Amino acid sequence: MAFTFAAFSYIIALIVDAFLIFFAIFHIIAFDELKTDYKNPIDQCNSLNPLVLPEYALHLLFNTLFLIAGEWFSLILNIPLILYHINRYRTRPVMSGPGLYDPTSIMNHEVLSQCQREGWVKLAFYLLAFFYYLYGCDANPLDDAPAPMYPGTYGAVYAGSWNKG
């Protein structure tokens, strides 16, 4: 039983994915407030734009760890969202600073609906990924534990080795 780099990668992915879930929830709430005219679009975009690059960087961080650890299935699951993030940032509106949301175009009904849909899809993806990293990954160190030789009611006897040194 050893603590592997793959196990470390999954632990980091769980922690970072929890932050990404909160980012997605904030995203959904922010666009719901814009839809109901509860907030000013300039203020809302100013609060959302600084979170775009950290979200993308965090997602890329643990996928880089998966790449280094050789966790190919987890990496393949995340590649579509990585490619979407790259395309979304590449085709963003022209603005003076980093970010995706332009206050002048965000109040268009189609753009606002698309942004809110994007938030819901990301939330679903991050939630499913969180539970996959928690329960479905192959990096469980207890999987390498030997089977007991004599299972008992209160314990078990395992085979071992004794080195004379």
MDAnalysis code that builds the backbone (N, CA, C; Angstrom):
import MDAnalysis as mda
import numpy as np

u = mda.Universe.empty(495, n_residues=165, atom_resindex=np.repeat(np.arange(165), 3), trajectory=True)
u.add_TopologyAttr("name", ["N", "CA", "C"] * 165)
u.add_TopologyAttr("resid", np.arange(1, 166))
u.add_TopologyAttr("resname", ["MET", "ALA", "PHE", "THR", "PHE", "ALA", "ALA", "PHE", "SER", "TYR", "ILE", "ILE", "ALA", "LEU", "ILE", "VAL", "ASP", "ALA", "PHE", "LEU", "ILE", "PHE", "PHE", "ALA", "ILE", "PHE", "HIS", "ILE", "ILE", "ALA", "PHE", "ASP", "GLU", "LEU", "LYS", "THR", "ASP", "TYR", "LYS", "ASN", "PRO", "ILE", "ASP", "GLN", "CYS", "ASN", "SER", "LEU", "ASN", "PRO", "LEU", "VAL", "LEU", "PRO", "GLU", "TYR", "ALA", "LEU", "HIS", "LEU", "LEU", "PHE", "ASN", "THR", "LEU", "PHE", "LEU", "ILE", "ALA", "GLY", "GLU", "TRP", "PHE", "SER", "LEU", "ILE", "LEU", "ASN", "ILE", "PRO", "LEU", "ILE", "LEU", "TYR", "HIS", "ILE", "ASN", "ARG", "TYR", "ARG", "THR", "ARG", "PRO", "VAL", "MET", "SER", "GLY", "PRO", "GLY", "LEU", "TYR", "ASP", "PRO", "THR", "SER", "ILE", "MET", "ASN", "HIS", "GLU", "VAL", "LEU", "SER", "GLN", "CYS", "GLN", "ARG", "GLU", "GLY", "TRP", "VAL", "LYS", "LEU", "ALA", "PHE", "TYR", "LEU", "LEU", "ALA", "PHE", "PHE", "TYR", "TYR", "LEU", "TYR", "GLY", "CYS", "ASP", "ALA", "ASN", "PRO", "LEU", "ASP", "ASP", "ALA", "PRO", "ALA", "PRO", "MET", "TYR", "PRO", "GLY", "THR", "TYR", "GLY", "ALA", "VAL", "TYR", "ALA", "GLY", "SER", "TRP", "ASN", "LYS", "GLY"])
u.atoms.positions = np.array([
    [0.832, -1.164, 0.000],
    [0.000, 0.000, 0.000],
    [0.885, 1.237, 0.000],
    [0.782, 2.005, -1.058],
    [1.612, 3.200, -1.172],
    [0.756, 4.360, -1.640],
    [1.159, 5.520, -1.194],
    [0.489, 6.736, -1.632],
    [1.120, 7.150, -2.947],
    [0.367, 7.050, -4.029],
    [0.915, 7.296, -5.357],
    [0.630, 8.721, -5.809],
    [1.299, 9.103, -6.881],
    [1.055, 10.420, -7.465],
    [-0.364, 10.507, -8.025],
    [-0.889, 9.372, -8.500],
    [-2.264, 9.357, -9.009],
    [-3.249, 9.660, -7.883],
    [-3.015, 9.083, -6.699],
    [-3.885, 9.365, -5.557],
    [-3.798, 10.837, -5.170],
    [-2.591, 11.388, -5.193],
    [-2.406, 12.819, -4.920],
    [-3.167, 13.661, -5.945],
    [-3.117, 13.253, -7.212],
    [-3.817, 13.985, -8.270],
    [-5.318, 14.000, -8.024],
    [-5.862, 12.866, -7.607],
    [-7.297, 12.801, -7.343],
    [-7.687, 13.618, -6.111],
    [-6.829, 13.672, -5.113],
    [-7.122, 14.494, -3.935],
    [-7.149, 15.975, -4.328],
    [-6.163, 16.397, -5.112],
    [-6.134, 17.785, -5.595],
    [-7.362, 18.056, -6.464],
    [-7.721, 17.094, -7.327],
    [-8.884, 17.264, -8.201],
    [-10.166, 17.416, -7.381],
    [-10.296, 16.671, -6.297],
    [-11.484, 16.802, -5.439],
    [-11.570, 18.191, -4.818],
    [-10.460, 18.658, -4.285],
    [-10.458, 19.968, -3.630],
    [-10.742, 21.081, -4.638],
    [-10.057, 21.033, -5.776],
    [-10.236, 22.067, -6.798],
    [-11.637, 21.998, -7.397],
    [-12.145, 20.786, -7.586],
    [-13.484, 20.626, -8.153],
    [-14.555, 21.214, -7.225],
    [-14.327, 21.149, -5.920],
    [-15.261, 21.782, -4.990],
    [-15.298, 23.301, -5.222],
    [-14.135, 23.911, -5.450],
    [-14.106, 25.343, -5.775],
    [-14.811, 25.622, -7.103],
    [-14.611, 24.746, -8.081],
    [-15.248, 24.949, -9.383],
    [-16.764, 24.822, -9.287],
    [-17.247, 23.979, -8.395],
    [-18.696, 23.871, -8.162],
    [-19.228, 25.196, -7.625],
    [-18.496, 25.811, -6.691],
    [-18.927, 27.108, -6.159],
    [-18.865, 28.193, -7.233],
    [-17.851, 28.145, -8.091],
    [-17.788, 29.100, -9.198],
    [-19.004, 28.950, -10.106],
    [-19.387, 27.714, -10.414],
    [-20.539, 27.475, -11.295],
    [-21.829, 27.954, -10.638],
    [-21.972, 27.727, -9.345],
    [-23.173, 28.197, -8.630],
    [-23.223, 29.723, -8.642],
    [-22.089, 30.366, -8.403],
    [-22.040, 31.826, -8.447],
    [-22.401, 32.338, -9.836],
    [-21.923, 31.639, -10.853],
    [-22.215, 31.968, -12.251],
    [-23.726, 31.932, -12.500],
    [-24.373, 30.868, -12.049],
    [-25.820, 30.701, -12.251],
    [-26.595, 31.792, -11.522],
    [-26.227, 32.049, -10.278],
    [-26.926, 33.069, -9.488],
    [-26.750, 34.450, -10.118],
    [-25.541, 34.739, -10.590],
    [-25.277, 36.058, -11.174],
    [-26.129, 36.290, -12.417],
    [-26.257, 35.292, -13.262],
    [-27.054, 35.480, -14.479],
    [-28.545, 35.440, -14.187],
    [-28.935, 34.767, -13.127],
    [-30.345, 34.814, -12.730],
    [-30.698, 36.214, -12.229],
    [-29.773, 36.839, -11.507],
    [-30.009, 38.207, -11.046],
    [-30.090, 39.182, -12.215],
    [-29.308, 38.941, -13.255],
    [-29.389, 39.802, -14.441],
    [-30.709, 39.589, -15.181],
    [-31.178, 38.342, -15.202],
    [-32.424, 38.046, -15.909],
    [-33.616, 38.710, -15.231],
    [-33.568, 38.836, -13.928],
    [-34.680, 39.431, -13.187],
    [-34.486, 40.925, -12.940],
    [-33.492, 41.540, -13.588],
    [-33.187, 42.965, -13.418],
    [-32.908, 43.323, -11.963],
    [-32.325, 42.388, -11.241],
    [-32.031, 42.612, -9.834],
    [-30.719, 43.358, -9.642],
    [-29.803, 43.246, -10.615],
    [-28.503, 43.894, -10.510],
    [-28.152, 44.631, -11.780],
    [-27.239, 45.557, -11.657],
    [-26.717, 46.326, -12.774],
    [-25.777, 45.432, -13.596],
    [-25.921, 45.365, -14.929],
    [-25.059, 44.495, -15.737],
    [-23.574, 44.851, -15.673],
    [-23.256, 46.120, -15.505],
    [-21.846, 46.517, -15.426],
    [-21.223, 45.968, -14.150],
    [-21.928, 46.107, -13.026],
    [-21.417, 45.581, -11.758],
    [-21.311, 44.055, -11.800],
    [-22.306, 43.420, -12.380],
    [-22.314, 41.957, -12.424],
    [-21.176, 41.429, -13.294],
    [-20.951, 42.042, -14.441],
    [-19.855, 41.610, -15.317],
    [-18.501, 41.888, -14.672],
    [-18.417, 42.987, -13.929],
    [-17.166, 43.283, -13.223],
    [-16.885, 42.276, -12.120],
    [-17.911, 41.665, -11.562],
    [-17.681, 40.638, -10.538],
    [-17.464, 39.256, -11.150],
    [-17.969, 39.024, -12.364],
    [-17.805, 37.711, -13.009],
    [-16.500, 37.584, -13.787],
    [-16.077, 38.643, -14.456],
    [-14.896, 38.566, -15.316],
    [-13.606, 38.175, -14.586],
    [-13.358, 38.640, -13.359],
    [-12.124, 38.212, -12.686],
    [-12.097, 36.724, -12.328],
    [-13.239, 36.035, -12.379],
    [-13.274, 34.614, -12.022],
    [-13.055, 33.685, -13.205],
    [-13.063, 34.216, -14.422],
    [-12.979, 33.367, -15.611],
    [-11.619, 32.685, -15.707],
    [-10.553, 33.455, -15.698],
    [-9.221, 32.869, -15.839],
    [-8.833, 31.965, -14.666],
    [-9.157, 32.309, -13.405],
    [-8.862, 31.355, -12.327],
    [-9.629, 30.031, -12.481],
    [-10.875, 30.099, -12.953],
    [-11.628, 28.864, -13.170],
    [-10.934, 27.999, -14.215],
    [-10.554, 28.599, -15.317],
    [-9.889, 27.854, -16.385],
    [-8.540, 27.308, -15.917],
    [-7.798, 28.107, -15.160],
    [-6.481, 27.681, -14.677],
    [-6.596, 26.528, -13.682],
    [-7.581, 26.592, -12.788],
    [-7.765, 25.504, -11.831],
    [-8.149, 24.196, -12.534],
    [-9.013, 24.307, -13.518],
    [-9.417, 23.123, -14.267],
    [-8.222, 22.535, -15.015],
    [-7.409, 23.386, -15.577],
    [-6.225, 22.927, -16.299],
    [-5.178, 22.349, -15.350],
    [-5.105, 22.873, -14.123],
    [-4.124, 22.407, -13.145],
    [-4.295, 20.929, -12.834],
    [-5.484, 20.518, -12.425],
    [-5.600, 19.117, -12.045],
    [-5.633, 18.192, -13.251],
    [-5.973, 18.700, -14.419],
    [-5.860, 17.870, -15.609],
    [-4.408, 17.685, -16.019],
    [-3.567, 18.665, -15.739],
    [-2.129, 18.490, -15.954],
    [-1.592, 17.426, -15.003],
    [-2.076, 17.423, -13.773],
    [-1.680, 16.376, -12.828],
    [-2.128, 14.997, -13.318],
    [-3.343, 14.920, -13.879],
    [-3.796, 13.645, -14.445],
    [-2.903, 13.201, -15.596],
    [-2.468, 14.157, -16.407],
    [-1.581, 13.844, -17.528],
    [-0.250, 13.289, -17.026],
    [0.325, 13.940, -16.016],
    [1.604, 13.493, -15.459],
    [1.452, 12.126, -14.789],
    [0.322, 11.910, -14.109],
    [0.100, 10.645, -13.399],
    [-0.305, 9.511, -14.332],
    [-0.641, 9.837, -15.567],
    [-1.062, 8.795, -16.503],
    [-2.491, 8.334, -16.292],
    [-3.318, 9.187, -15.726],
    [-4.734, 8.874, -15.524],
    [-5.491, 9.291, -16.781],
    [-5.424, 8.453, -17.777],
    [-5.919, 8.805, -19.113],
    [-7.428, 8.939, -19.166],
    [-8.164, 8.056, -18.495],
    [-9.621, 8.119, -18.562],
    [-10.144, 9.420, -17.961],
    [-9.596, 9.813, -16.818],
    [-10.012, 11.077, -16.190],
    [-9.652, 12.265, -17.068],
    [-8.513, 12.201, -17.713],
    [-8.107, 13.279, -18.609],
    [-9.023, 13.347, -19.824],
    [-9.360, 12.200, -20.390],
    [-10.241, 12.166, -21.569],
    [-11.625, 12.695, -21.226],
    [-12.103, 12.432, -20.001],
    [-13.396, 12.979, -19.583],
    [-13.394, 14.503, -19.541],
    [-12.250, 15.091, -19.231],
    [-12.160, 16.539, -19.082],
    [-11.760, 17.278, -20.350],
    [-11.253, 16.594, -21.350],
    [-10.780, 17.253, -22.566],
    [-11.878, 18.059, -23.268],
    [-13.128, 17.556, -23.396],
    [-14.142, 18.395, -24.053],
    [-14.359, 19.747, -23.367],
    [-14.362, 19.768, -22.037],
    [-14.548, 21.044, -21.336],
    [-13.326, 21.940, -21.488],
    [-12.139, 21.360, -21.505],
    [-10.927, 22.163, -21.731],
    [-10.977, 22.807, -23.111],
    [-11.348, 22.030, -24.114],
    [-11.448, 22.575, -25.476],
    [-12.538, 23.637, -25.571],
    [-13.652, 23.421, -24.850],
    [-14.714, 24.435, -24.831],
    [-14.206, 25.730, -24.207],
    [-13.464, 25.607, -23.092],
    [-12.921, 26.797, -22.433],
    [-11.980, 27.555, -23.367],
    [-11.121, 26.825, -24.066],
    [-10.189, 27.481, -24.991],
    [-10.953, 28.201, -26.096],
    [-11.943, 27.519, -26.685],
    [-12.723, 28.126, -27.762],
    [-13.539, 29.318, -27.255],
    [-14.111, 29.186, -26.089],
    [-14.937, 30.266, -25.527],
    [-14.092, 31.505, -25.255],
    [-12.881, 31.303, -24.742],
    [-12.027, 32.450, -24.458],
    [-11.454, 33.041, -25.740],
    [-11.190, 32.204, -26.718],
    [-10.651, 32.676, -27.999],
    [-11.675, 33.520, -28.754],
    [-12.976, 33.187, -28.614],
    [-14.029, 33.895, -29.347],
    [-14.800, 34.870, -28.466],
    [-14.198, 35.304, -27.372],
    [-14.873, 36.233, -26.452],
    [-15.017, 37.602, -27.109],
    [-15.927, 38.439, -26.582],
    [-16.046, 39.805, -27.111],
    [-14.770, 40.596, -26.828],
    [-14.498, 41.554, -27.674],
    [-13.314, 42.392, -27.496],
    [-13.567, 43.322, -26.313],
    [-12.682, 43.224, -25.313],
    [-12.827, 44.042, -24.109],
    [-11.461, 44.578, -23.714],
    [-11.457, 45.481, -22.761],
    [-10.194, 46.087, -22.340],
    [-9.414, 45.176, -21.397],
    [-10.079, 44.265, -20.703],
    [-9.409, 43.389, -19.753],
    [-9.767, 41.933, -20.002],
    [-9.191, 41.037, -19.209],
    [-9.526, 39.626, -19.374],
    [-10.940, 39.340, -18.885],
    [-11.558, 38.362, -19.459],
    [-12.918, 37.983, -19.079],
    [-13.728, 37.621, -20.296],
    [-14.965, 37.213, -20.057],
    [-15.847, 36.772, -21.142],
    [-17.069, 37.649, -21.325],
    [-17.440, 38.385, -20.309],
    [-18.758, 38.999, -20.281],
    [-18.669, 40.501, -20.500],
    [-19.302, 40.943, -21.565],
    [-19.350, 42.352, -21.922],
    [-20.700, 42.917, -21.477],
    [-20.722, 43.961, -20.665],
    [-21.994, 44.490, -20.165],
    [-22.947, 44.963, -21.260],
    [-22.420, 45.384, -22.393],
    [-23.312, 45.880, -23.455],
    [-24.019, 44.756, -24.183],
    [-23.383, 43.580, -24.280],
    [-24.025, 42.474, -25.007],
    [-24.683, 41.460, -24.094],
    [-24.393, 41.504, -22.807],
    [-24.910, 40.478, -21.901],
    [-26.423, 40.592, -21.705],
    [-26.980, 41.764, -21.901],
    [-28.412, 41.921, -21.695],
    [-29.245, 41.458, -22.889],
    [-28.589, 41.028, -23.955],
    [-29.304, 40.384, -25.050],
    [-29.883, 39.075, -24.513],
    [-31.150, 38.814, -24.768],
    [-31.832, 37.650, -24.197],
    [-31.156, 36.336, -24.586],
    [-30.726, 36.227, -25.840],
    [-30.088, 34.992, -26.292],
    [-28.735, 34.779, -25.614],
    [-27.950, 35.840, -25.492],
    [-26.635, 35.743, -24.846],
    [-26.804, 35.412, -23.372],
    [-27.757, 36.048, -22.721],
    [-28.000, 35.797, -21.306],
    [-28.464, 34.360, -21.073],
    [-29.352, 33.860, -21.925],
    [-29.826, 32.475, -21.797],
    [-28.693, 31.485, -22.045],
    [-27.837, 31.796, -23.020],
    [-26.722, 30.897, -23.312],
    [-25.733, 30.869, -22.148],
    [-25.473, 32.005, -21.536],
    [-24.563, 32.059, -20.391],
    [-25.127, 31.305, -19.199],
    [-26.435, 31.427, -18.983],
    [-27.041, 30.712, -17.868],
    [-27.045, 29.204, -18.126],
    [-27.321, 28.805, -19.354],
    [-27.271, 27.383, -19.721],
    [-25.856, 26.837, -19.540],
    [-24.882, 27.632, -19.921],
    [-23.479, 27.247, -19.746],
    [-23.175, 26.998, -18.266],
    [-23.684, 27.850, -17.404],
    [-23.480, 27.675, -15.965],
    [-24.094, 26.388, -15.446],
    [-25.312, 26.069, -15.897],
    [-25.963, 24.830, -15.460],
    [-25.222, 23.595, -15.955],
    [-24.762, 23.638, -17.193],
    [-24.032, 22.492, -17.748],
    [-22.705, 22.302, -17.012],
    [-22.007, 23.402, -16.740],
    [-20.751, 23.298, -15.993],
    [-20.988, 22.773, -14.581],
    [-22.058, 23.219, -13.944],
    [-22.368, 22.731, -12.606],
    [-22.615, 21.229, -12.634],
    [-23.389, 20.758, -13.594],
    [-23.645, 19.314, -13.707],
    [-22.349, 18.553, -13.967],
    [-21.514, 19.079, -14.851],
    [-20.244, 18.408, -15.154],
    [-19.353, 18.340, -13.921],
    [-19.206, 19.465, -13.218],
    [-18.332, 19.490, -12.046],
    [-18.868, 18.586, -10.926],
    [-20.178, 18.528, -10.757],
    [-20.741, 17.634, -9.740],
    [-20.497, 16.167, -10.084],
    [-20.753, 15.784, -11.331],
    [-20.505, 14.406, -11.743],
    [-19.020, 14.067, -11.636],
    [-18.164, 14.999, -12.034],
    [-16.727, 14.768, -11.937],
    [-16.298, 14.633, -10.479],
    [-16.876, 15.434, -9.589],
    [-16.536, 15.347, -8.168],
    [-16.819, 13.949, -7.630],
    [-17.997, 13.418, -7.937],
    [-18.331, 12.089, -7.424],
    [-17.541, 10.994, -8.130],
    [-17.161, 11.210, -9.373],
    [-16.287, 10.241, -10.036],
    [-14.914, 10.229, -9.363],
    [-14.359, 11.405, -9.074],
    [-13.052, 11.462, -8.424],
    [-13.122, 10.865, -7.020],
    [-14.265, 11.007, -6.375],
    [-14.415, 10.504, -5.022],
    [-14.607, 8.994, -4.983],
    [-15.435, 8.458, -5.869],
    [-15.806, 7.044, -5.788],
    [-15.337, 6.190, -6.957],
    [-15.179, 6.754, -8.140],
    [-14.971, 5.916, -9.302],
    [-13.567, 5.823, -9.819],
    [-12.623, 6.506, -9.201],
    [-11.275, 6.509, -9.752],
    [-10.543, 5.222, -9.390],
    [-9.474, 4.943, -10.119],
    [-8.685, 3.738, -9.908],
    [-7.539, 3.946, -8.936],
    [-7.435, 5.092, -8.353],
    [-6.285, 5.417, -7.507],
    [-6.512, 5.066, -6.044],
    [-7.421, 4.150, -5.757],
    [-7.685, 3.756, -4.381],
    [-6.570, 2.845, -3.895],
    [-5.773, 3.258, -2.910],
    [-4.657, 2.428, -2.463],
    [-5.102, 1.154, -1.766],
    [-6.345, 1.074, -1.304],
    [-6.807, -0.142, -0.633],
    [-7.105, -1.274, -1.602],
    [-7.131, -0.980, -2.895],
    [-7.362, -2.038, -3.869],
    [-6.196, -3.012, -3.935],
    [-5.012, -2.598, -3.505],
    [-3.833, -3.453, -3.549],
    [-3.677, -4.314, -2.302],
    [-4.612, -4.204, -1.361],
    [-4.513, -4.972, -0.127],
    [-4.688, -6.459, -0.423],
    [-3.894, -7.313, 0.228],
    [-4.014, -8.751, -0.023],
    [-5.298, -9.310, 0.573],
    [-5.744, -10.404, 0.017],
    [-6.934, -11.081, 0.538],
    [-6.548, -11.826, 1.813],
    [-7.457, -11.908, 2.784],
    [-7.110, -12.614, 4.025],
    [-7.004, -14.126, 3.800],
    [-6.044, -14.750, 4.518],
    [-5.897, -16.203, 4.438],
    [-7.002, -16.891, 5.238],
    [-7.258, -16.367, 6.446],
    [-8.277, -16.939, 7.330],
    [-9.187, -15.823, 7.833],
    [-10.298, -15.561, 7.124],
    [-11.203, -14.524, 7.622],
    [-11.933, -15.022, 8.867],
    [-12.054, -14.157, 9.837],
    [-12.736, -14.534, 11.063],
    [-13.836, -13.567, 11.397],
    [-14.505, -13.794, 12.518],
    [-15.599, -12.950, 12.935],
    [-15.104, -11.585, 13.396],
    [-14.000, -11.571, 14.148],
    [-13.512, -10.330, 14.726],
    [-12.230, -9.818, 14.074],
    [-11.728, -10.529, 13.111],
    [-10.491, -10.120, 12.457],
    [-10.135, -11.108, 11.367],
    [-8.977, -10.938, 10.799],
    [-8.535, -11.819, 9.725],
    [-7.038, -12.008, 9.827],
    [-6.567, -13.132, 9.296],
    [-5.145, -13.443, 9.254],
    [-4.684, -13.251, 7.813],
    [-3.654, -12.432, 7.657],
    [-3.104, -12.152, 6.337],
    [-1.729, -12.786, 6.214],
    [-1.365, -13.167, 5.005],
    [-0.042, -13.702, 4.763],
    [0.971, -12.576, 4.842],
    [2.126, -12.869, 5.393],
    [3.162, -11.850, 5.509],
    [4.505, -12.463, 5.284],
    [5.514, -11.654, 5.386],
    [6.866, -12.163, 5.221],
    [7.698, -11.680, 6.402],
    [8.685, -12.498, 6.722],
    [9.554, -12.143, 7.836],
    [10.968, -12.148, 7.323],
    [11.581, -11.010, 7.368],
    [12.960, -10.898, 6.877],
    [13.916, -10.975, 8.038],
    [14.844, -11.929, 7.962],
    [15.892, -12.013, 8.985],
    [17.014, -11.084, 8.542],
    [17.394, -10.202, 9.369],
    [18.396, -9.245, 8.934],
    [19.497, -9.058, 9.826],
])
